[in-house]
Amino acid sequence: MNRRRFPALTLAAACLIGAFANAGAADPAPDTVLAKVRDTAMSSDYAYGRLEDLTDLVGPRLSGSAGAAAAVEQVAAELRKLGAKVTLQPVKVPHWVRGAESAELVDYKGRPAGITQKIVLTALGGSGATPAAGLTADVLVLHSFDELKERAAEVKGRIVLFDVPFDQNMADRGLAGTAYGQAGAYRFAGPQRAAELGASAVLVRAVGGAAFRIVHTGMTRLNAQTHVPAAAVTIEDSMLITRLAKRGPVKMHLTLTPQTLPDADSYNVIADWPGTDKADEIVLVSGHLDSWDLATGANDDASGVVSAMGVIDTLRQLGVHGHRTIRAVAWMNEENGGRGGQAYNASVKAHADKQFAAYEDDNGSGRPFGLRAGVSLQSAKLFAPLQAALYPIGAGAFRREDVIGSGDLSELEESGVPSFEPWIDSSDYFNYHHTTADTFDKMNPDNLRRHVAVMATTAWFLANVETPIGRANIAAGPKAAAAH
């Protein structure tokens, strides 16, 4: 544990929770409505049913696809049924389609006559294309960006493979995001760097912990001058190629035919549960509606969308409205562009002060243990009642941070809006992330109820708290915020 990440005020709030628990109070929440919100969410499978609808009936939802359009209509219609005021906010989104993808090893030292080996792979978002008939080239296996520099003279004309493992040991100990960032850097930036040195194509080892010969797609960064074919290969195939390369030269035939089509019309789905005397102030809860095309995106991020829908349903069941408006948003295009978050921020930027707080759930559906809060040190003590309300469901942990950096909220946060997300067990999240395995059956209904409960209870608290909350890096002025 890095104790510097847990300020004294947060620890004081934790002590307050302990005092409630030791006193044996039947209801530890100072505001009894907090407990009612929590308990109503914990007793409902509304979100689980909507998750089944979204994943099983609509399926994959990559921006610009028919699935994304169908998801907008399904979610908007359901939120209207709940009695929310629903708005479809137009967003122009990228429209990338996968095409054919295949690879085989056609030559290597010790290859028996007539033998080739199939390699399981999938194009990365934004990948360029090979000729329709594919390309054949030698594979250069690298294990770091430093090695790329050292062997720069060998890159031109070759298929570069970055064989860099995901650190599951790190993920198992609560650092899944860090592990993803370290291995994911080769997916984000590797193709661009190798293409600048003349690579004919670039492959990366799947960024995930499950070695079941499945691939993890995701966005890569390529510009018009370096628009090379780029793909992820399975952990097993990456290791195979590395072993064969130790014996001698390895030659691959690779076919990738993705296309980037003109931008498509799409929408953010916005649903307001109106406030009373402070209805012009917004507490936003959200998840992103789009998913990669390999599966139905149950964890990434249908679970976040239906959790936000569950907030509205919970308040509907109770028949309550907070002082501030609670706004549920299903973002479009988080995965390969972030256009939904950008469009929303542009629409509210002139009155960003009316965006009281924003919450996004986009780190999978693992059990939530509490809250990560992008608030000032001085504001942390305000959250003791919320922690106390969440303590009975094992979600009373609270981590204050200067910046949360949640994808769709990043521009809002830079504008000064305090941001929140659930503090989740994500140790197995990257087994499914961006793969064919991210499907409804992976969902634990009890965990999903807890996601709804944490989001709904937090939203209710924020919609009614009297004291304004502040984000830590806002105190340093606009330049500090922009630097993030």
C-alpha distance (Angstrom), angle and dihedral (degrees) to the residues before:
residue distance angle dihedral
M1 . . .
N2 3.79 . .
R3 3.78 101.3 .
R4 3.79 91.7 -167.3
R5 3.83 87.6 72.3
F6 3.83 91.6 60.5
P7 3.82 111.4 68.0
A8 3.76 122.5 -152.3
L9 3.79 93.0 -107.2
T10 3.78 91.0 56.5
L11 3.79 89.9 51.5
A12 3.79 89.0 49.5
A13 3.79 89.3 54.4
A14 3.79 89.3 50.2
C15 3.80 88.8 53.5
L16 3.79 88.5 52.9
I17 3.79 89.6 55.8
G18 3.77 89.0 50.6
A19 3.78 89.8 53.0
F20 3.80 91.0 54.0
A21 3.79 91.2 48.7
N22 3.81 94.5 47.2
A23 3.77 91.1 49.3
G24 3.79 88.8 58.8
A25 3.81 92.0 -132.2
A26 3.80 113.4 179.2
D27 3.81 90.9 -139.4
P28 3.82 115.4 25.7
A29 3.82 95.3 -173.7
P30 3.82 114.3 101.1
D31 3.80 87.6 -150.1
T32 3.80 107.5 54.2
V33 3.80 91.5 -156.3
L34 3.81 88.2 66.5
A35 3.79 88.4 60.4
K36 3.80 91.6 46.7
V37 3.80 91.2 51.7
R38 3.80 90.7 48.4
D39 3.80 94.7 47.4
T40 3.80 94.7 44.4
A41 3.79 90.9 53.2
M42 3.81 91.7 46.4
S43 3.80 91.6 53.3
S44 3.81 96.2 49.8
D45 3.80 132.5 85.0
Y46 3.80 92.5 -171.2
A47 3.82 93.1 116.3
Y48 3.81 92.3 46.6
G49 3.80 90.7 55.2
R50 3.79 92.3 48.1
L51 3.80 89.7 48.9
E52 3.79 89.8 55.8
D53 3.81 89.9 49.6
L54 3.79 93.5 49.9
T55 3.79 98.0 44.8
D56 3.81 102.1 34.5
L57 3.80 99.7 37.2
V58 3.82 100.9 35.5
G59 3.81 102.7 25.0
P60 3.83 122.9 -175.6
R61 3.81 115.3 16.1
L62 3.80 111.7 -167.3
S63 3.80 112.6 168.2
G64 3.78 113.2 -86.6
S65 3.80 93.6 20.4
A66 3.79 129.8 119.0
G67 3.81 87.1 -113.7
A68 3.80 92.2 58.2
A69 3.81 90.6 50.1
A70 3.82 91.9 48.8
A71 3.81 90.8 49.2
V72 3.80 91.4 54.3
E73 3.79 90.7 53.7
Q74 3.81 94.7 44.5
V75 3.81 95.9 48.9
A76 3.81 94.2 42.4
A77 3.81 91.8 50.4
E78 3.81 91.9 49.9
L79 3.81 93.4 48.9
R80 3.80 89.7 50.6
K81 3.81 88.5 54.5
L82 3.80 88.5 57.0
G83 3.78 90.2 57.6
A84 3.79 97.4 -109.2
K85 3.79 121.6 143.0
V86 3.82 102.0 -110.1
T87 3.81 126.1 -157.3
L88 3.80 127.6 179.8
Q89 3.79 107.8 -145.4
P90 3.84 111.3 -156.0
V91 3.81 116.4 -122.1
K92 3.81 128.8 177.6
V93 3.79 106.5 -138.6
P94 3.82 137.1 -172.2
H95 3.79 115.2 -98.9
W96 3.80 110.7 -151.7
V97 3.81 121.6 165.2
R98 3.78 125.3 -162.9
G99 3.81 106.6 -137.4
A100 3.80 124.0 179.6
E101 3.80 120.0 -17.8
S102 3.78 128.9 -178.5
A103 3.78 140.6 137.5
E104 3.78 138.5 -176.0
L105 3.77 136.3 179.5
V106 3.78 104.7 -118.4
D107 3.79 99.6 178.1
Y108 3.79 139.0 16.7
K109 3.78 137.0 143.8
G110 3.80 110.9 -71.4
R111 3.82 94.8 16.7
P112 3.81 110.8 156.0
A113 3.80 114.4 -125.1
G114 3.80 112.5 -84.7
I115 3.82 94.2 12.4
T116 3.80 124.7 126.4
Q117 3.80 127.8 166.7
K118 3.79 125.7 -134.5
I119 3.80 116.2 -131.2
V120 3.81 118.3 -153.2
L121 3.78 111.1 -136.4
T122 3.79 144.7 142.1
A123 3.79 132.1 -151.5
L124 3.78 118.9 -102.1
G125 3.78 117.8 -123.1
G126 3.78 109.4 -88.6
S127 3.81 93.0 21.3
G128 3.77 120.2 155.8
A129 3.80 121.1 -128.2
T130 3.77 135.8 -107.2
P131 3.80 119.2 -136.8
A132 3.82 110.2 -74.2
A133 3.80 89.7 -101.8
G134 3.81 91.1 49.0
L135 3.79 130.2 -124.5
T136 3.80 133.6 -92.3
A137 3.79 122.1 -146.3
D138 3.79 143.9 143.4
V139 3.81 116.6 -88.1
L140 3.80 120.1 -124.5
V141 3.82 110.9 -159.6
L142 3.81 116.4 -150.9
H143 3.79 131.9 177.3
S144 3.81 104.2 -165.1
F145 3.78 144.1 10.9
D146 3.80 88.0 -106.4
E147 3.79 89.3 59.3
L148 3.80 89.1 49.1
K149 3.81 88.5 58.5
E150 3.78 93.2 45.3
R151 3.80 93.0 50.9
A152 3.80 97.7 35.8
A153 3.80 91.9 126.3
E154 3.82 90.4 61.5
V155 3.80 96.9 53.0
K156 3.80 104.2 78.0
G157 3.80 113.2 105.4
R158 3.79 94.6 1.4
I159 3.78 134.0 111.5
V160 3.81 104.2 -114.8
L161 3.81 118.0 -148.1
F162 3.80 118.9 -164.6
D163 3.81 103.3 -155.5
V164 3.80 99.4 -169.9
P165 3.83 117.2 147.6
F166 3.78 127.4 -134.6
D167 3.82 109.3 -118.5
Q168 3.81 102.1 -123.8
N169 3.79 90.2 171.5
M170 3.79 87.7 62.8
A171 3.82 91.2 46.7
D172 3.80 91.5 51.3
R173 3.79 88.7 58.9
G174 3.78 97.7 54.3
L175 3.80 99.3 -87.2
A176 3.80 100.5 102.4
G177 3.79 92.4 130.3
T178 3.79 91.4 53.3
A179 3.81 91.5 47.9
Y180 3.80 89.8 49.7
G181 3.78 92.0 49.7
Q182 3.80 92.8 50.6
A183 3.81 97.0 48.7
G184 3.79 93.6 31.6
A185 3.80 91.4 60.1
Y186 3.81 87.5 76.9
R187 3.81 90.7 54.4
F188 3.80 93.8 44.5
A189 3.80 99.0 44.1
G190 3.82 108.0 8.5
P191 3.81 98.1 85.5
Q192 3.80 92.1 49.2
R193 3.81 94.1 48.6
A194 3.80 94.3 46.4
A195 3.81 92.3 44.5
E196 3.80 90.3 54.6
L197 3.82 87.0 60.1
G198 3.80 92.5 50.9
A199 3.82 104.4 -94.1
S200 3.80 112.7 166.1
A201 3.83 91.3 -146.0
V202 3.80 137.6 -9.7
L203 3.79 131.0 -138.0
V204 3.80 128.7 -171.6
R205 3.77 130.8 -163.6
A206 3.82 111.7 -107.3
V207 3.80 111.2 -87.9
G208 3.79 102.0 -129.4
G209 3.76 145.2 78.6
A210 3.80 104.3 -115.5
A211 3.80 113.8 93.5
F212 3.80 97.9 -161.0
R213 3.81 95.9 121.6
I214 3.79 93.8 -98.4
V215 3.77 124.4 132.7
H216 3.78 131.5 -130.8
T217 3.77 116.3 -142.9
G218 3.80 125.7 -166.5
M219 3.77 141.9 142.4
T220 3.77 124.1 -56.3
R221 3.80 128.5 -169.2
L222 3.78 114.9 -115.5
N223 3.78 130.1 152.4
A224 3.80 129.9 -152.8
Q225 3.81 92.0 -91.2
T226 3.80 95.1 51.4
H227 3.79 101.7 35.5
V228 3.79 95.2 144.3
P229 3.80 126.9 157.9
A230 3.82 107.7 -87.8
A231 3.79 129.3 -176.6
A232 3.79 144.5 162.9
V233 3.80 118.9 -121.9
T234 3.79 125.6 -158.9
I235 3.78 120.5 -91.4
E236 3.80 89.9 -113.0
D237 3.80 94.8 49.8
S238 3.78 92.6 46.2
M239 3.80 89.3 53.5
L240 3.83 90.8 46.2
I241 3.79 92.7 53.4
T242 3.80 90.1 47.2
R243 3.80 91.6 52.9
L244 3.79 93.0 46.9
A245 3.81 91.1 48.1
K246 3.80 88.9 58.9
R247 3.82 87.6 61.3
G248 3.79 95.0 49.7
P249 3.82 144.6 -71.4
V250 3.82 117.7 -12.4
K251 3.79 121.9 -156.5
M252 3.82 123.5 -161.5
H253 3.79 134.6 -168.3
L254 3.82 108.5 -147.8
T255 3.80 131.0 -172.6
L256 3.80 122.7 -174.4
T257 3.81 121.3 157.5
P258 3.82 108.4 175.1
Q259 3.79 120.6 154.0
T260 3.78 133.8 -151.3
L261 3.80 107.1 -144.2
P262 3.82 127.3 -168.7
D263 3.79 115.3 -70.2
A264 3.80 113.7 -82.2
D265 3.79 133.2 -139.7
S266 3.79 115.8 -107.6
Y267 3.80 141.4 145.1
N268 3.76 148.5 -127.6
V269 3.80 109.2 -129.8
I270 3.82 109.1 -133.2
A271 3.80 121.8 -172.9
D272 3.81 122.2 -177.4
W273 3.79 126.0 -156.8
P274 3.81 96.6 -165.6
G275 3.75 122.6 -124.7
T276 3.79 126.1 -138.6
D277 3.80 119.9 -129.9
K278 3.84 95.1 -1.5
A279 3.79 98.4 38.9
D280 3.82 92.5 139.8
E281 3.83 90.1 64.5
I282 3.80 114.2 84.3
V283 3.79 131.8 -145.3
L284 3.79 104.7 -170.5
V285 3.83 125.4 -155.4
S286 3.78 119.6 -177.9
G287 3.79 157.7 154.0
H288 3.79 130.7 -172.5
L289 3.78 120.9 -95.9
D290 3.80 100.3 -157.2
S291 3.80 123.1 82.3
W292 3.75 137.5 -177.8
D293 3.79 115.2 -87.3
L294 3.81 99.5 -117.5
A295 3.81 94.7 80.6
T296 3.77 143.4 -8.3
G297 3.80 97.9 -77.4
A298 3.80 96.3 -127.3
N299 3.81 93.3 159.9
D300 3.79 96.2 27.1
D301 2.91 95.9 72.4
A302 3.79 122.2 -47.3
S303 3.80 87.5 92.9
G304 3.80 90.2 59.4
V305 3.80 92.9 48.6
V306 3.80 94.6 49.9
S307 3.81 90.6 45.2
A308 3.81 88.7 58.4
M309 3.81 89.2 46.9
G310 3.80 87.1 50.4
V311 3.81 90.3 57.8
I312 3.80 90.2 60.4
D313 3.81 91.5 44.9
T314 3.80 91.7 50.4
L315 3.80 92.5 52.8
R316 3.81 90.0 44.8
Q317 3.79 90.7 54.4
L318 3.80 90.7 51.0
G319 3.79 93.5 42.1
V320 3.80 92.3 -133.9
H321 3.80 134.8 137.9
G322 3.79 123.6 -166.7
H323 3.78 126.9 -136.9
R324 3.81 89.0 -101.3
T325 3.79 128.1 48.5
I326 3.80 114.5 -99.4
R327 3.78 109.2 -145.0
A328 3.82 122.9 -164.7
V329 3.80 114.5 -158.0
A330 3.80 128.8 -170.1
W331 3.80 102.0 -161.3
M332 3.78 122.5 -145.5
N333 3.82 124.4 -142.9
E334 3.79 102.9 12.3
E335 3.80 92.1 138.9
N336 3.79 102.5 57.1
G337 3.76 109.3 15.7
G338 3.80 116.5 -2.1
R339 3.79 90.8 -129.1
G340 3.81 94.6 143.7
G341 3.79 94.6 58.2
Q342 3.79 90.6 43.7
A343 3.81 92.7 51.5
Y344 3.78 92.7 49.3
N345 3.78 93.5 47.7
A346 3.81 90.9 50.0
S347 3.80 90.1 51.9
V348 3.82 94.6 53.2
K349 3.79 102.3 28.9
A350 3.80 94.8 101.7
H351 3.81 88.7 58.5
A352 3.80 100.9 29.2
D353 3.80 89.4 142.2
K354 3.81 88.0 71.5
Q355 3.81 90.1 61.1
F356 3.79 94.1 87.7
A357 3.82 97.1 -178.1
A358 3.80 140.4 -20.0
Y359 3.81 131.3 -148.2
E360 3.81 127.8 -170.4
D361 3.81 128.6 -175.8
D362 3.83 108.0 -158.1
N363 3.78 109.8 131.3
G364 3.78 100.4 87.9
S365 3.77 134.3 -87.6
G366 3.80 100.5 -75.1
R367 3.77 117.7 133.7
P368 3.81 113.1 -68.4
F369 3.79 115.0 -133.1
G370 3.77 97.0 -176.5
L371 3.75 144.0 -58.2
R372 3.80 139.5 -45.1
A373 3.79 108.9 -150.8
G374 3.79 128.7 -166.2
V375 3.78 94.9 -154.4
S376 3.77 137.1 124.3
L377 3.77 122.3 -85.9
Q378 3.78 89.2 -114.3
S379 3.82 91.7 54.2
A380 3.80 96.3 51.1
K381 3.81 93.1 84.8
L382 3.81 90.2 60.7
F383 3.79 90.9 70.4
A384 3.80 97.5 64.8
P385 3.85 92.7 100.7
L386 3.81 90.2 51.1
Q387 3.79 91.6 49.3
A388 3.78 89.8 49.5
A389 3.81 90.9 51.8
L390 3.81 91.8 50.9
Y391 3.79 95.5 43.1
P392 3.86 95.5 85.4
I393 3.82 91.0 60.7
G394 3.80 93.5 46.7
A395 3.80 93.7 -105.3
G396 3.78 102.1 108.2
A397 3.81 97.0 111.6
F398 3.80 113.7 119.2
R399 3.79 127.5 -167.6
R400 3.77 118.6 -174.4
E401 3.80 115.6 -154.7
D402 3.77 135.4 176.2
V403 3.80 92.5 -128.9
I404 3.81 129.7 12.4
G405 3.82 96.3 -169.4
S406 3.82 96.8 -160.0
G407 3.82 108.2 175.8
D408 3.81 104.7 -117.8
L409 3.81 92.8 34.4
S410 3.79 98.0 48.6
E411 3.81 96.3 100.3
L412 3.80 92.1 43.8
E413 3.78 88.7 51.4
E414 3.77 91.1 50.7
S415 3.80 87.4 52.6
G416 3.79 88.8 58.1
V417 3.80 103.1 -95.2
P418 3.83 111.8 143.9
S419 3.80 107.4 -120.1
F420 3.79 133.2 -153.7
E421 3.77 140.8 -174.8
P422 3.81 134.8 173.5
W423 3.80 117.8 -91.6
I424 3.79 99.7 -124.8
D425 3.78 140.6 -174.2
S426 3.81 97.0 -117.8
S427 3.80 97.3 166.4
D428 3.81 93.4 122.0
Y429 3.80 98.2 28.3
F430 3.79 94.5 101.4
N431 3.79 91.4 55.3
Y432 3.81 86.2 75.4
H433 3.80 105.0 19.9
H434 3.84 111.8 125.9
T435 3.81 92.6 -10.7
T436 3.79 138.9 116.0
A437 3.82 86.8 -103.9
D438 3.82 97.3 67.2
T439 3.81 94.5 105.9
F440 3.81 139.4 137.0
D441 3.80 94.9 -95.9
K442 3.82 90.3 67.2
M443 3.79 90.7 65.5
N444 3.80 120.7 106.4
P445 3.82 105.4 -150.6
D446 3.80 93.2 -152.4
N447 3.80 91.1 53.7
L448 3.79 90.0 49.3
R449 3.81 91.4 51.9
R450 3.81 87.7 52.9
H451 3.82 90.9 51.2
V452 3.80 89.7 53.9
A453 3.79 91.8 45.1
V454 3.82 94.0 51.2
M455 3.81 92.5 45.6
A456 3.80 95.3 44.5
T457 3.80 95.3 44.9
T458 3.80 91.1 47.3
A459 3.81 91.5 47.7
W460 3.81 91.7 50.5
F461 3.80 91.4 48.2
L462 3.81 92.0 49.6
A463 3.80 92.5 45.2
N464 3.80 90.7 57.4
V465 3.80 108.0 29.1
E466 3.81 110.4 121.4
T467 3.79 100.5 -153.1
P468 3.83 117.1 72.2
I469 3.79 113.5 -117.2
G470 3.77 123.1 -138.8
R471 3.77 136.0 -156.8
A472 3.79 117.3 -123.4
N473 3.79 101.0 -125.3
I474 3.79 94.1 47.7
A475 3.80 89.6 74.3
A476 3.82 88.8 68.3
G477 3.80 90.6 59.2
P478 3.83 136.4 -112.8
K479 3.81 95.2 -51.2
A480 3.79 91.9 60.0
A481 3.77 91.3 52.1
A482 3.80 93.1 46.6
A483 3.79 91.3 50.6
H484 3.79 90.3 65.6
